[in-house]
Amino acid sequence: MAHHHETGYVDLREKRLRYLGREVAPALRDELGVRRLLLGRGWTLEGFCAAVRMTDGPPRPAG
């Protein structure tokens, strides 16, 4: 499924989501607050970040 849908890791601490990237180190993945996202059909990472008011969204393409 991850090949057909956007995926990434977030950190959830103090009721705030922070985007960590598409890949994270195994030690970081094991931390309690780190979760992997798998977005459903029609969602983009940017759209999800806006919908949940994530302050540290994914890096935006240059240009």
N, CA, C and O of each residue as an XYZ file, in Angstrom:
252
protein
N       0.803     -1.194      0.000
C       0.000      0.000      0.000
C       0.849      1.263      0.000
O       0.477      2.264     -0.612
N       1.982      1.221      0.680
C       2.821      2.415      0.779
C       3.348      2.848     -0.587
O       3.759      3.997     -0.752
N       3.340      1.946     -1.563
C       3.799      2.319     -2.904
C       2.753      3.149     -3.643
O       3.079      3.848     -4.602
N       1.498      3.075     -3.201
C       0.410      3.777     -3.879
C      -0.126      4.970     -3.097
O      -0.923      5.747     -3.624
N       0.298      5.123     -1.859
C      -0.190      6.206     -1.002
C       0.997      6.908     -0.359
O       2.063      6.321     -0.175
N       0.790      8.178     -0.020
C       1.864      8.937      0.640
C       2.101      8.380      2.037
O       1.167      7.969      2.726
N       3.359      8.375      2.439
C       3.732      7.873      3.751
C       4.818      8.765      4.336
O       5.531      9.451      3.603
N       4.936      8.752      5.629
C       5.957      9.540      6.311
C       5.865      9.316      7.807
O       4.945      8.659      8.294
N       6.816      9.860      8.522
C       6.852      9.715      9.978
C       6.594     11.055     10.638
O       7.018     12.101     10.148
N       5.890     11.003     11.760
C       5.624     12.193     12.557
C       5.998     11.909     14.004
O       6.063     10.759     14.438
N       6.239     12.980     14.729
C       6.504     12.908     16.161
C       5.338     13.598     16.857
O       4.989     14.728     16.516
N       4.743     12.929     17.820
C       3.615     13.488     18.564
C       4.047     13.710     20.005
O       4.209     12.762     20.773
N       4.230     14.969     20.355
C       4.623     15.340     21.718
C       3.874     16.604     22.109
O       3.693     17.517     21.305
N       3.447     16.632     23.354
C       2.753     17.807     23.897
C       1.618     18.263     22.983
O       1.439     19.458     22.751
N       0.853     17.298     22.466
C      -0.314     17.553     21.610
C       0.034     18.258     20.305
O      -0.813     18.940     19.728
N       1.272     18.104     19.832
C       1.697     18.718     18.566
C       2.319     17.662     17.667
O       3.098     16.825     18.123
N       1.969     17.707     16.387
C       2.577     16.831     15.394
C       3.713     17.568     14.709
O       3.592     18.740     14.354
N       4.817     16.860     14.532
C       5.965     17.427     13.819
C       6.396     16.411     12.774
O       6.633     15.248     13.099
N       6.497     16.837     11.533
C       6.884     15.952     10.443
C       8.369     15.623     10.534
O       9.195     16.517     10.719
N       8.713     14.331     10.404
C      10.106     13.893     10.501
C      10.702     13.491      9.156
O      11.923     13.496      8.997
N       9.865     13.144      8.194
C      10.367     12.742      6.885
C       9.825     11.394      6.455
O       9.113     10.719      7.197
N      10.183     11.020      5.231
C       9.718      9.732      4.694
C      10.466      8.558      5.307
O       9.924      7.456      5.395
N      11.685      8.778      5.725
C      12.498      7.745      6.365
C      13.120      8.327      7.624
O      13.499      9.498      7.646
N      13.226      7.526      8.662
C      13.908      7.946      9.884
C      14.787      6.800     10.359
O      14.566      5.644      9.997
N      15.776      7.127     11.165
C      16.690      6.117     11.703
C      15.921      5.135     12.586
O      14.957      5.528     13.244
N      16.330      3.869     12.610
C      15.643      2.874     13.438
C      15.526      3.279     14.907
O      14.497      3.024     15.532
N      16.548      3.895     15.460
C      16.493      4.308     16.870
C      15.392      5.347     17.085
O      14.715      5.324     18.113
N      15.208      6.247     16.137
C      14.161      7.260     16.248
C      12.780      6.630     16.087
O      11.836      7.006     16.781
N      12.667      5.670     15.170
C      11.388      4.971     14.955
C      10.899      4.288     16.222
O       9.693      4.163     16.436
N      11.820      3.849     17.057
C      11.464      3.125     18.279
C      10.992      4.032     19.407
O      10.499      3.537     20.421
N      11.130      5.342     19.258
C      10.686      6.250     20.313
C       9.163      6.233     20.416
O       8.464      6.065     19.416
N       8.666      6.408     21.623
C       7.236      6.297     21.898
C       6.382      7.271     21.092
O       5.298      6.901     20.641
N       6.839      8.492     20.902
C       6.028      9.507     20.237
C       6.073      9.476     18.725
O       5.376     10.263     18.083
N       6.870      8.592     18.126
C       7.030      8.559     16.672
C       6.016      7.594     16.060
O       5.894      6.444     16.481
N       5.293      8.092     15.055
C       4.285      7.296     14.364
C       4.488      7.404     12.856
O       4.969      8.415     12.345
N       4.108      6.337     12.163
C       4.167      6.361     10.703
C       2.777      6.660     10.157
O       1.783      6.104     10.624
N       2.719      7.540      9.170
C       1.468      7.883      8.501
C       1.368      7.124      7.191
O       2.367      6.941      6.496
N       0.183      6.688      6.860
C      -0.118      6.168      5.535
C      -1.418      6.848      5.127
O      -2.491      6.504      5.622
N      -1.314      7.803      4.233
C      -2.471      8.615      3.862
C      -3.341      7.899      2.840
O      -2.837      7.211      1.952
N      -4.636      8.065      2.973
C      -5.595      7.431      2.077
C      -5.677      8.115      0.727
O      -5.074      9.163      0.498
N      -6.432      7.500     -0.153
C      -6.613      7.998     -1.517
C      -7.126      9.435     -1.487
O      -8.052      9.762     -0.745
N      -6.517     10.277     -2.295
C      -6.940     11.665     -2.406
C      -6.206     12.616     -1.477
O      -6.298     13.831     -1.649
N      -5.487     12.098     -0.506
C      -4.749     12.955      0.430
C      -3.332     13.175     -0.069
O      -2.699     12.270     -0.614
N      -2.845     14.391      0.125
C      -1.431     14.690     -0.078
C      -0.845     14.994      1.287
O      -1.578     15.308      2.225
N       0.442     14.904      1.401
C       1.086     15.220      2.669
C       0.850     16.680      3.031
O       0.615     17.006      4.194
N       0.914     17.551      2.043
C       0.683     18.973      2.288
C      -0.746     19.219      2.760
O      -0.973     20.017      3.670
N      -1.711     18.536      2.143
C      -3.107     18.677      2.539
C      -3.357     18.173      3.949
O      -4.097     18.792      4.714
N      -2.739     17.045      4.294
C      -2.883     16.510      5.648
C      -2.289     17.469      6.670
O      -2.901     17.740      7.703
N      -1.101     17.982      6.382
C      -0.444     18.913      7.309
C      -1.311     20.147      7.538
O      -1.413     20.631      8.665
N      -1.931     20.655      6.486
C      -2.809     21.815      6.630
C      -4.061     21.454      7.433
O      -4.505     22.239      8.271
N      -4.630     20.275      7.182
C      -5.862     19.868      7.855
C      -5.676     19.697      9.356
O      -6.581     20.005     10.133
N      -4.511     19.209      9.770
C      -4.265     18.989     11.207
C      -3.458     20.122     11.823
O      -3.075     20.061     12.992
N      -3.201     21.162     11.022
C      -2.446     22.339     11.480
C      -1.057     21.964     11.991
O      -0.605     22.465     13.021
N      -0.394     21.085     11.265
C       0.966     20.690     11.618
C       1.900     21.839     11.269
O       1.934     22.292     10.124
N       2.652     22.308     12.248
C       3.511     23.465     12.021
C       4.767     23.112     11.243
O       5.249     23.931     10.460
N       5.298     21.941     11.431
C       6.510     21.515     10.723
C       6.117     20.541      9.628
O       6.255     19.328      9.788
N       5.628     21.071      8.516
C       5.205     20.228      7.413
C       6.389     19.753      6.601
O       7.537     20.046      6.934
N       6.113     19.021      5.537
C       7.193     18.533      4.684
C       7.888     19.684      3.991
O       7.286     20.738      3.786
N       9.153     19.498      3.626
C       9.859     20.553      2.894
C       9.157     20.823      1.572
O       8.702     19.896      0.902
N       9.073     22.075      1.206
C       8.428     22.451     -0.054
C       9.460     22.467     -1.172
O      10.608     22.856     -0.955
N       9.055     22.044     -2.375
C       9.991     22.077     -3.498
C      10.448     23.503     -3.788
O       9.679     24.455     -3.657
N      11.708     23.632     -4.181
C      12.256     24.954     -4.528
C      11.633     25.428     -5.831
O      11.317     24.629     -6.711
N      11.462     26.740     -5.940
C      10.974     27.258     -7.207
C       9.814     28.059     -7.081
O       9.299     28.560     -8.081
